[in-house]
Amino acid sequence: MNNGKGQSVIERMREQALAFFHSAIEAVDPIGAIHRHVSMDSGSLVVSGTRLELDDFDRIWVVGAGKGTAPMAQAMEGLLGKRIFEGAIVVKDGHGLPLKRVRIHEANHPIPDQRGVQGGEDILSLVKRANDRDLVITLLSGGGSALLVAPAQGVTLKDKQEVTRLLLACGATIHEINAVRKHLSRIKGGGLARSAHPARVVSLILSDVIGDDLDVIASGPVVPDPSTFHQAEEVLKKHGIWEKVSKSVRERIKRGVNGNIEETAKPGDKSFRNDITVLVGTNLQALEAARKKAEFQGYRTLILSAMVEGETREAAKMHAGIAKEIIASGHPIPPPACILFGGETTVTLQGKGKGGRNMEFALASALALEGEKHVVILSGGTDGTDGPTDAAGAIVDGETVARARSQGLDPLDHLRRNDSYPLFQSLGDLLITGPTRTNVMDVCIMLVRDRNGLIE
């Protein structure tokens, strides 16, 4: 069936899903996010309603880390210009932009590397020079945990790399991963704020974590940390990797549990007394933008949640079930329907294939919806990167599995081996955006039409 213009309804739905996804990305553009919350007014920097008289400060420093911090720094340079004394940020490879006052370090993600260490040490050296007459502006976004690297005493970069690999492979949540990271670092868990004290610290943050928990985004370098050494130990033991991490990591955590090492910065620490922390972009903002675009296109819309988490394959089955319910009964909303949800699921690796959680979600959804002719699902990372690949995710429909099999591919086998990328590459169904230079977790768009209706 086509829409009378030589294009099938499914092809049209696929185009619309892509358009809705790009609307979500545009809504959390870092430059726009900064300008919505920060402005200049008669010599004052206004941050979410709080006025900071720039004459009260001798120097302004700009530091930060994350996939979206280059455009954030561009925005701050546009506002402050030569008032910025010096600065440094760490971004993922390929995510840099031309800056005039702020140095850029590019580093590896998600496994930290020596360049990340150099960037972290550069930032610490800058903020330690700040005094009570200085203003430190910190820019943070998703990816900051891997990019902002300053190993704690007795812990090596190699130790941190191995811990990160093990945590990513075992299915640990980002909250669990960062609880461990913070206790192996001098800069995470409030460490950056401690180093900048007594300077005034203003932090502008793009959230990439469930619930927008400030202490988890980029591992909370500028906010109090409620997690403990004991919790870090529990995470490693819970996932069966305590004995797999290095001896130096185990020894540090044991010493922390026994009270022989100072904990990360906690609520009430003097380092946070005059700080300002503002969330400038969230997953829900991205979902709202996609919802408005879908409504304009004639869809009935529903945002299920911006906090979807859990095992990727199980989440995919549940959402496929919602699509089937819409077709069968018109619940929770009748077609043509656009169901939106976001968050960050986890993949417990069982194979050695190539892929990411969004591609895995799409493949599991395609299998669950095999033969269903009325559904399109797009799942993509807002940062433009899904796992260690150049894809943001993938787009599927009820014919995806049949098309794969017609090419001699076994979708279930690809799913079992965590090898979704080659399958979608063969089908031409990869979602390729390139670096978006933002990051507010993942966005999933599910379009459902009725059995006879056409969508224009």
NORLINHU-V12794 format. One line per field, one symbol per residue. burial: I if it has 9 or more other ideal C-beta (glycine too) atoms within 8 Angstrom, else O. Layout:
# NORLINHU-V12794
burial->???
This chain:
# NORLINHU-V12794
burial->OOIOOOOOIIOIIIOIIIIIIIIIIIIIIIIIIIIOIIOOOOOIIIIOOOOIOIOOIOIIIIIIIIIIIIIIIIIIIOIIOOOIOIIIIIIIOOIOIOIOIIOIIIIIIOIIIOIIIIIIIIIIOIIOOIOOOIIIIIIIIIIIIIIIIIIIOOIOIOIIIIIIIIIIOIIIOIIIIIIIIIIIIIIIIIIIIIIIOOIIIIIIIIIIIIOIIIIIIIIIIIIIIOIIIOIIIOIIOOIOIIOOIIOIIIIIIIIIIOOOOOIIIIOOIOIIOOIIIIIIIIIIIIIIIIIIIIIOIOIIIIIIOIOIIOIIIOIIIOIIIIIIIIIOOOOOIOIIIIIIIIIIIIIOIOOOIIIIIIIIIIIIIIIIIIOIOIIIIIIIIIIIIIIOIOIIIIIIIIOIIIIIIOOOIOIOOIIOIIIIIIIIOIIOIIIOIOIIIIIIIIIIIIIIIIOOOOIO
